[in-house]
Amino acid sequence: MNREINRLLNFGLQQGLIKEEDYCYAANRLLTVLKIDEFEPEQVEEVLPVADGILDKMLDYAAEKGLIENTANERDLFDTAIMDCLMPRPSEVIAGFKADYAQSPELATDNYYKLSIASNYIRKSRIDKNVIWKTATEYGDLDITINLSKPEKDPRDIAKAKLMKSSSYPKCLLCRENEGYAGRANHPARQTHRLIPLDLHGKSWFLQYSPYTYYNEHCIILNGEHVPMKISRTTFENLTQFVTIFPHYIAGSNADLPIVGGSILSHDHYQGGRYTFAMAKAPVEKEYSFAGFPEVQAGRVKWPMSALRLTSENLQQLIDLADKILTKWRGYSDEAVGILAETKGEPHNTITPICRRAGKAYQLDLVLRNNRTDEENPLGIFHPHANVHHIKKENIGLIEVMGLAVLPPRLKENMALIAEAWLSGKESIEDNEKLAVHGAWYKEIKAKHPEVNADNVESIIKDEIGKVFMQVLTDAGVFKRDTAGMEAFDRFVASCQ
Ligand SMILES: [Zn+2]
């Protein structure tokens, strides 16, 4: 292990996790974690982008010596404990961030993001295994990701989670108390986690990166308190303030109701980052004007979901109008298109808001959501319908709304097996237990693509999955993209006047 400890210390120095003065201290901390008594410094001549190779050797050693049981979770807990030996204290990270920010907001986030990767808090090699591609559609190039770095969640569990009394420590995965937490069998290790404090309108918030990185510099902006998600005027104020502090980032929030919300409804948080989603590129296809808001440009976005885009340099007018639309939508019903604001006292209407800068101006996309269910659609009426569940049946949260599909890991194997069946000329795949769910879709795409061959089969399947995602988003749209739906959209806008 002496060699590996030397290599890791060298990595820490190169990445700026530790400084020369920290060398002995960090070496001794590594000895403690690895239960080794002696150390001999050695010269190391190598430059590594990530520490994985070294950590793997240390984990094998720990398993061999009985320091851990050789399971995936114990390995993840232990390699975090190892990297913790090289971590700067939170106050040092914050001081560095502030000094960088004084030069430029980009420099501050660049260095903070690099730290999050170097520390293995973002397990970059694992994220690099995700299968990603783009599919061209009438709404632009949608992003598709088969997520191979995080397990799937069932929407019903998510709904139940909202009702759960918080009693454990940390109360949830987003609480700031995770910073430095060693983790346990049912909670990830967070010793390498560092938070940046933010003041949003006098309230304590924090910035962190998502350990799952669904897109470039995917960050989370979390409330200092463990309070439930709530879309309100404050959300618009906070999102616009965040993009004032970080003009190169976008920020959005999941909605605050089950089915149409994200995976964690129990802790108020937003997500942001440095990425241009398909939705941001989608044009306004119809302009609206709102009386009393002369400085706000408003319009309907050409997007499969139902989105109003507000753009203005006048923040007061922008927030006032967004708040007015939210309040109106909360109580809005239009039975002709199946929209009911409430049933049996349960509210159904909410908004998924997204905020970005457009030069000096601010832009808010307000995506109208409704979470009603009925017998035909027990998972949600404005939710992926049964015929697309074979690709996606999970909640359509903020990231999907913006045009990035996060698809379950099983699809990777499914795609390979479908390609194999197709090329071998199989008429049906329903006899295959793993593929049966794709049976009807398989026949459909097979009929559509007589040109299939070994060279293009993978790209055809990927493209067809992308088109299913477009249908998923269309299903989640409250106003359908037909004449009746677009007239209903106009009726809602008129009701806001
Ligand atoms: Zn929490």
Residues whose N, C-alpha, C, O or C-beta is under 5 A from the ligand:
A	BS01	ZN	K171 C172 L174 C175 H226 H267
